[in-house]
Amino acid sequence: MKIATWNVNSIRQRETHVQRWLQRVEPDVLLLQEIKCEAPAFPAATFEALGYKAEIVGQKAYNGVAVLSRIPFTTIHRALPGLPPDDDQARYVEIEAGGMTIIGIYLPNGNSRGDEGFAYKMRWMDLLADRAEALLAADTPLVVTGDFNVCPTDVDFAPGALSPGDALLRPETRERFRRMVWMGLTDSIRAMHPRGPVYTFWDYQAGAWPRDSGLRIDHALLSPDLAERLVSAVPDRMERDQPQPSDHVPVVIEIG
């Protein structure tokens, strides 16, 4: 089974990018982030023509996540369990497909709105870990994937790509990411590529892509049973070199 995640940075601007990529790679499930539109504006018909059913958790102009799947699935949650009902940030979708639970996330960046914004990121990460822990306790085959906005270690960002106090690097952020790993989830990219830089994001500014000044912030965490079946996990760097690309590339994992 092939599962992918991709922060497309506006699905309306990257519709043809995603269409072309689906035809080339043929994932079973693709989790999208930062679609930046509400459900009526999402080009679902384009992807249905390729055999992919869409589940959209949209928000006007900001955030937004979606699932594209060519295998049957059931939607379990359209918001992170534990958040207050009035939280309107579209950042979470959870489905069951192929005998596993798949969670797609667009985790808050944490750099905007000062202390309040960072506290929201911390709360979000705590609730995500709580949800993952509950599913692991129930022996649920689990994938948690998406844009985490976390560089887990110093190897995961190019020198000078971020300031030392950036929310993606702060100790509190990394501690919460480690909590998820320590509870038994496997970082699939590091399982396959244990050493050296493996970037998934390159800023549009300052020639970051030509200089390979990137970040690894798009992750796929696997429960122990799925980690044992992991065949491959790799960012598709080819997409960053396309005309008018997203600043993120797809990350593709294959589970045997």
C-alpha positions in Angstrom: 0.0 0.0 0.0 1.3 3.4 -1.0 0.5 6.4 1.2 1.6 9.9 0.5 1.5 13.3 2.2 1.8 16.7 0.4 1.4 20.3 1.6 0.4 21.8 -1.8 0.2 25.4 -0.7 -3.1 26.1 -2.4 -4.9 23.3 -4.3 -6.4 25.8 -6.8 -2.9 26.9 -7.8 -1.6 23.3 -7.9 -4.5 21.3 -9.2 -2.6 20.3 -12.4 0.5 19.5 -10.3 -1.5 17.1 -8.1 -3.3 15.6 -11.1 0.0 15.0 -13.0 1.6 13.6 -9.8 -1.2 11.1 -9.1 -1.0 9.8 -12.7 2.8 9.4 -12.3 3.0 7.9 -8.8 -0.4 6.3 -8.3 -0.6 6.3 -4.5 -3.4 4.5 -2.9 -4.0 7.4 -0.4 -2.8 11.0 -0.6 -3.1 13.4 2.3 -3.1 17.0 1.4 -2.4 20.1 3.6 -2.8 23.8 3.2 -5.4 23.4 0.5 -6.6 27.0 1.3 -10.2 26.6 0.2 -13.6 25.5 1.4 -15.0 22.2 0.2 -17.2 23.7 -2.7 -14.0 25.2 -4.3 -12.0 22.0 -4.1 -11.5 20.5 -7.5 -12.8 17.1 -6.5 -14.1 16.2 -9.9 -10.6 16.4 -11.4 -9.4 13.7 -9.0 -12.6 11.6 -9.2 -11.9 11.3 -12.9 -8.6 9.5 -11.9 -10.4 7.2 -9.5 -9.8 9.1 -6.3 -12.6 9.9 -3.8 -12.1 13.1 -1.9 -12.7 14.0 1.8 -12.3 17.7 2.3 -11.9 19.6 5.6 -11.6 23.1 4.2 -11.3 26.7 5.4 -11.5 29.8 3.3 -8.1 31.1 2.2 -6.1 29.4 5.1 -5.2 25.9 6.3 -7.4 23.1 5.1 -6.6 19.4 4.7 -8.0 16.7 2.4 -7.8 13.0 1.6 -7.7 11.6 -1.9 -8.1 7.8 -1.9 -8.6 5.2 -4.6 -9.4 2.5 -2.0 -12.6 2.5 0.1 -12.4 4.5 3.3 -14.5 5.6 6.2 -14.1 9.1 7.8 -13.7 8.9 11.6 -12.8 12.5 12.6 -12.7 15.8 10.8 -11.2 17.7 13.8 -8.6 16.8 16.3 -10.3 15.1 19.3 -10.1 17.3 22.4 -10.1 20.7 20.7 -13.0 22.9 21.7 -16.0 22.9 19.3 -15.5 26.5 18.4 -12.0 25.9 17.0 -12.4 26.5 13.3 -8.9 25.8 12.1 -9.1 23.1 9.5 -6.0 21.0 10.3 -7.0 17.4 10.9 -8.6 14.5 9.2 -8.7 10.8 10.3 -9.9 7.9 8.2 -9.9 4.1 8.2 -8.7 2.5 5.0 -6.9 -0.7 4.0 -7.2 -2.1 7.5 -5.5 0.9 9.2 -6.2 4.3 10.7 -4.6 7.1 8.8 -4.4 10.6 10.3 -3.5 13.6 8.1 -2.4 16.8 9.9 -1.4 20.3 9.2 0.2 21.1 12.6 0.3 24.8 13.6 3.5 26.6 12.8 3.7 28.4 16.2 5.7 31.5 15.0 2.7 33.8 14.6 0.6 35.5 17.3 3.5 35.4 19.8 3.1 33.4 23.0 -0.5 32.7 22.3 0.3 31.1 18.9 3.1 29.0 20.4 0.9 27.8 23.2 -1.7 26.7 20.7 0.9 24.7 18.9 1.9 23.0 22.1 -1.8 22.2 23.0 -2.3 20.8 19.5 0.7 18.6 19.8 -0.3 17.3 23.2 -3.8 16.4 21.9 -2.3 14.7 18.8 -0.1 12.6 21.0 -3.0 11.7 23.3 -5.0 10.6 20.2 -2.1 8.5 18.9 -1.5 7.0 22.3 -5.1 5.9 22.6 -5.1 4.3 19.2 -1.8 2.5 20.0 -3.3 1.2 23.2 -6.1 -0.3 21.2 -3.5 -2.0 18.9 -4.7 0.0 15.9 -2.5 -0.1 12.9 -1.7 3.6 12.6 -0.2 6.2 10.2 0.2 9.8 11.4 1.4 11.9 8.5 1.4 15.4 7.2 3.1 18.8 7.7 4.2 18.7 11.4 6.1 22.0 11.3 8.8 20.3 13.4 12.5 19.8 12.6 13.1 16.9 15.0 16.9 17.3 15.2 19.6 19.7 13.9 20.3 17.5 10.9 16.7 18.2 9.8 17.4 21.8 8.7 20.2 23.3 6.6 22.6 25.6 8.4 21.2 29.1 8.5 17.7 28.1 7.2 16.0 28.9 10.5 16.8 31.2 13.4 17.7 29.5 16.7 14.4 30.6 18.4 12.1 29.4 15.6 9.1 27.5 16.8 10.0 24.5 14.6 13.2 24.0 16.6 12.3 25.0 20.1 12.9 22.4 22.8 9.2 22.2 23.7 8.4 21.4 20.1 11.0 18.7 19.8 10.0 17.2 23.2 6.5 16.7 22.0 7.6 15.1 18.7 9.9 12.8 20.7 7.0 11.8 22.9 5.2 10.4 19.9 8.3 8.4 18.9 9.0 7.2 22.4 5.4 5.9 22.7 6.2 3.5 19.9 5.7 5.4 16.6 8.5 5.0 14.0 9.7 8.0 12.0 9.6 6.3 8.6 12.0 8.6 6.7 14.7 8.1 9.4 14.0 4.4 9.5 14.9 4.3 5.8 17.5 7.1 5.8 19.1 7.2 9.2 21.9 9.6 8.5 22.3 13.0 6.8 19.8 15.6 5.5 16.6 14.5 3.9 14.6 17.7 3.2 10.9 18.0 2.3 10.6 21.8 2.2 12.6 24.7 0.6 11.5 28.3 1.0 10.7 30.4 -2.0 13.1 33.1 -0.8 16.9 33.5 -1.0 17.5 30.7 -3.5 16.8 28.0 -1.0 16.0 25.3 -3.6 19.1 25.8 -5.8 21.3 26.0 -2.7 19.5 22.9 -1.1 18.8 25.0 2.0 15.9 22.9 3.2 13.9 21.6 6.1 12.5 18.2 7.0 9.1 19.0 8.4 6.8 16.6 6.6 6.7 13.3 8.4 5.0 9.9 8.4 4.9 8.1 11.8 4.0 4.4 11.9 2.7 2.1 14.6 5.0 -0.9 15.3 3.1 -3.4 13.2 3.2 -1.1 10.1 6.8 -0.2 10.7 7.7 -3.9 10.4 6.1 -3.8 7.0 7.8 -0.6 5.8 9.3 -1.0 2.3 10.3 2.6 1.5 9.9 6.2 2.6 11.2 9.0 0.4 10.5 12.7 -0.5 9.7 13.2 -4.2 12.2 16.0 -4.8 11.3 16.1 -8.5 8.2 18.1 -7.7 10.1 21.0 -6.3 11.8 21.6 -9.6 8.5 21.9 -11.5 7.2 25.3 -12.7 5.3 27.2 -9.9 5.8 24.4 -7.4 4.7 24.1 -3.8 7.4 24.9 -1.4 6.9 21.3 0.0 7.4 18.0 -1.9 5.3 14.9 -1.5 6.6 12.3 0.9 5.7 8.7 -0.1 5.7 5.6 2.1 5.1 2.1 0.9 3.9 -0.6 3.3 4.1 -4.2 2.2 
